[in-house]
Amino acid sequence: MFRGLYDWTLRLAGHRHAIRSMAAISFAESSFFPIPPDVMIVPMILARRDQAWLIAAVCTVSSVAGGALGYAIGYFLYDTLGQWLMNFYGMSDGIEQFRAWYDKWGAAIILVKGLTPIPFKLVTIASGFAAFNFPLFLACALVTRGARFFLIAALLKRFGQPIQDFIERRLTLVGLLFLAALAGGFAVVALV
């Protein structure tokens, strides 16, 4: 099941428009799209380790730009689009609690949740809904998303071949673990 998708993603990673495609996914994931950019950044760096820092930088900048759109959805459009997205992701019941947490721990929430499998769009929309300080939001988003993507880049640049060998030998396990982490991120957010 995962082999065809993995091979297709690796081929896509070598395409001349791969970085633009990854940037679009990273931007969209931070505001409305359900799939994290990791599905592209990992194979792209495995395919082009010489461009690891460029890939991480583009992914970071586009994620933060998408986060600004997510913030705007929460701030300006929560009653329409923002609420629909939160309902779609099963988060509408917890948004008021999330808003209260922002009064106490806003920056920490952004920094921690930006590193986890919890969908970043939920953080960006909630940040706008809570009217969290926008420049501080951008700074926190840049730090947390940069840390996540540059850590992935550093690990894959340094240990790329053994990691790629492990992924290819245990592709089904890795795919299932990725899906479990993604579902777990949504479940944790739904429980909170």
ABEGO torsion letter per residue (X at the ends): XAAAAAAAAAAAAABAAAAAAAAAAAAAAAAABABBAAAAAAAAAAABAAAAAAAAAAAAAAAAAAAAAAAAAAAAAAABAAAAAAAAAGAAAAAAAAAAAAAAAAAAAAAAAAABABBAAAAAAAAAAAGBBAAAAAAAAAAAAAAAAAAAAAAAAAAAAAAAAAAAAAAAAAAAAAAAAAAAAAAAAAAX
